[in-house]
Amino acid sequence: MLDLTFLRFESKEFSNHFIYSNWHLTSDHVPLTVTIPIVEEYIQTKKCMIVKDSEEEKTFINEVIKAIKYIDTSNLSDIISLKSTICTFAHYLDIIWEKNSRIVNITKHPKSWWNMNCSRDLEKYRSSKCIEDWKQFKNMVKSTKHSFFDLKIQEIANKKWDPFELMNWVNKHKLSTVEAIKYNGQSCLEIDNLWHAFHSLFNTAQD
């Protein structure tokens, strides 16, 4: 319930407001309502992708290299010819991408370790509903996960030399400011001086 609204002057989107003058009851205020239109938003649920280190990725890279070699770059004398060459390459790139990519569902927690073997065994189980195919799928998922995360660990270890270097608490920090203990106006820099200071202060407290 509102008793004060701010609207844009002469706005068609916010012109649909109403004052309920008969709803004040025992109050001096009356309710106001404003109808705000909300435009429908398209949420993408699928995307095209190429799995890293897959055969499709190798084929994609090789075909892109071939496309670059076949493009004629001998006559790039002006902006028009340069734009034409770029458009030609972009056209080839789109064709190669559509040829080697596949459509996947966008999820909140994507499985980066998933590969074509997992998809193959999953489809096999869905078709047969056989317990043996289900076990084969689970084994494939388990081995794929192990291989993927072992590779990630190796990448981190080889790149950083130490996986723990990725943690903030291992990085170098500035030493905190310290001050030497003083006793009778002198700094206690030796163990004997420090012991004498503590011993004297403790005995003084005891007395």
JOFEN-V363835 format. One record per residue. N is the residue number from 1. SS is DSSP state (h for helix, s for strand, l for the rest). OMEGA is omega in whole degrees, -180 to 180 (999 if undefined). Layout:
# JOFEN-V363835
n=N ss=SS omega=OMEGA
n=N ss=SS omega=OMEGA
This chain:
# JOFEN-V363835
n=1 ss=l omega=-180
n=2 ss=s omega=172
n=3 ss=l omega=177
n=4 ss=l omega=179
n=5 ss=l omega=176
n=6 ss=l omega=-177
n=7 ss=l omega=177
n=8 ss=l omega=-176
n=9 ss=l omega=178
n=10 ss=l omega=178
n=11 ss=l omega=180
n=12 ss=l omega=-178
n=13 ss=l omega=-175
n=14 ss=l omega=-180
n=15 ss=l omega=-175
n=16 ss=l omega=178
n=17 ss=s omega=-176
n=18 ss=s omega=179
n=19 ss=s omega=-179
n=20 ss=l omega=-174
n=21 ss=h omega=-178
n=22 ss=h omega=-176
n=23 ss=h omega=-175
n=24 ss=l omega=-179
n=25 ss=l omega=-179
n=26 ss=l omega=-179
n=27 ss=l omega=175
n=28 ss=l omega=-178
n=29 ss=l omega=176
n=30 ss=l omega=180
n=31 ss=l omega=175
n=32 ss=s omega=175
n=33 ss=s omega=176
n=34 ss=s omega=177
n=35 ss=l omega=-178
n=36 ss=l omega=179
n=37 ss=l omega=179
n=38 ss=l omega=-179
n=39 ss=l omega=179
n=40 ss=l omega=-179
n=41 ss=l omega=179
n=42 ss=l omega=179
n=43 ss=l omega=-179
n=44 ss=l omega=-179
n=45 ss=l omega=179
n=46 ss=s omega=178
n=47 ss=s omega=176
n=48 ss=s omega=-179
n=49 ss=s omega=173
n=50 ss=l omega=-177
n=51 ss=l omega=180
n=52 ss=l omega=178
n=53 ss=l omega=178
n=54 ss=l omega=177
n=55 ss=h omega=178
n=56 ss=h omega=179
n=57 ss=h omega=179
n=58 ss=h omega=178
n=59 ss=h omega=180
n=60 ss=h omega=-178
n=61 ss=h omega=180
n=62 ss=h omega=-180
n=63 ss=h omega=176
n=64 ss=h omega=179
n=65 ss=h omega=178
n=66 ss=h omega=180
n=67 ss=h omega=178
n=68 ss=h omega=-180
n=69 ss=h omega=-176
n=70 ss=h omega=-179
n=71 ss=l omega=-180
n=72 ss=l omega=179
n=73 ss=l omega=-176
n=74 ss=l omega=-175
n=75 ss=l omega=177
n=76 ss=l omega=-174
n=77 ss=l omega=-179
n=78 ss=l omega=-177
n=79 ss=h omega=-178
n=80 ss=h omega=180
n=81 ss=h omega=177
n=82 ss=h omega=178
n=83 ss=h omega=179
n=84 ss=h omega=179
n=85 ss=h omega=179
n=86 ss=h omega=179
n=87 ss=h omega=178
n=88 ss=h omega=178
n=89 ss=h omega=179
n=90 ss=h omega=178
n=91 ss=h omega=177
n=92 ss=h omega=-178
n=93 ss=h omega=178
n=94 ss=h omega=-179
n=95 ss=h omega=-179
n=96 ss=h omega=180
n=97 ss=h omega=180
n=98 ss=h omega=-179
n=99 ss=h omega=-172
n=100 ss=h omega=-179
n=101 ss=l omega=177
n=102 ss=s omega=-177
n=103 ss=s omega=179
n=104 ss=s omega=177
n=105 ss=s omega=177
n=106 ss=l omega=-179
n=107 ss=l omega=-180
n=108 ss=l omega=-180
n=109 ss=l omega=-178
n=110 ss=l omega=180
n=111 ss=l omega=-178
n=112 ss=l omega=-179
n=113 ss=l omega=-176
n=114 ss=l omega=178
n=115 ss=l omega=-176
n=116 ss=h omega=179
n=117 ss=h omega=177
n=118 ss=h omega=179
n=119 ss=h omega=-180
n=120 ss=h omega=-179
n=121 ss=h omega=177
n=122 ss=h omega=178
n=123 ss=h omega=178
n=124 ss=h omega=179
n=125 ss=h omega=-180
n=126 ss=h omega=-180
n=127 ss=h omega=-174
n=128 ss=h omega=-175
n=129 ss=l omega=-178
n=130 ss=l omega=-178
n=131 ss=h omega=179
n=132 ss=h omega=177
n=133 ss=h omega=177
n=134 ss=h omega=178
n=135 ss=h omega=178
n=136 ss=h omega=178
n=137 ss=h omega=-180
n=138 ss=h omega=178
n=139 ss=h omega=178
n=140 ss=h omega=178
n=141 ss=h omega=-178
n=142 ss=h omega=-179
n=143 ss=h omega=179
n=144 ss=h omega=177
n=145 ss=h omega=-179
n=146 ss=h omega=-179
n=147 ss=h omega=-178
n=148 ss=h omega=-176
n=149 ss=h omega=172
n=150 ss=h omega=178
n=151 ss=h omega=178
n=152 ss=h omega=179
n=153 ss=h omega=178
n=154 ss=h omega=178
n=155 ss=h omega=-180
n=156 ss=h omega=-178
n=157 ss=h omega=-179
n=158 ss=h omega=-178
n=159 ss=h omega=-174
n=160 ss=h omega=-176
n=161 ss=l omega=-180
n=162 ss=l omega=-179
n=163 ss=h omega=-177
n=164 ss=h omega=176
n=165 ss=h omega=177
n=166 ss=h omega=-178
n=167 ss=l omega=-178
n=168 ss=h omega=-174
n=169 ss=h omega=177
n=170 ss=h omega=-179
n=171 ss=l omega=-180
n=172 ss=l omega=178
n=173 ss=l omega=176
n=174 ss=l omega=178
n=175 ss=l omega=179
n=176 ss=l omega=-180
n=177 ss=l omega=-179
n=178 ss=l omega=178
n=179 ss=l omega=-178
n=180 ss=l omega=176
n=181 ss=l omega=180
n=182 ss=s omega=177
n=183 ss=s omega=-176
n=184 ss=l omega=177
n=185 ss=l omega=-180
n=186 ss=s omega=179
n=187 ss=s omega=179
n=188 ss=l omega=-177
n=189 ss=l omega=179
n=190 ss=l omega=-179
n=191 ss=h omega=-179
n=192 ss=h omega=178
n=193 ss=h omega=-180
n=194 ss=h omega=178
n=195 ss=h omega=179
n=196 ss=h omega=-180
n=197 ss=h omega=-180
n=198 ss=h omega=-178
n=199 ss=h omega=180
n=200 ss=h omega=-180
n=201 ss=h omega=179
n=202 ss=h omega=178
n=203 ss=h omega=178
n=204 ss=h omega=178
n=205 ss=h omega=178
n=206 ss=h omega=-179
n=207 ss=l omega=999
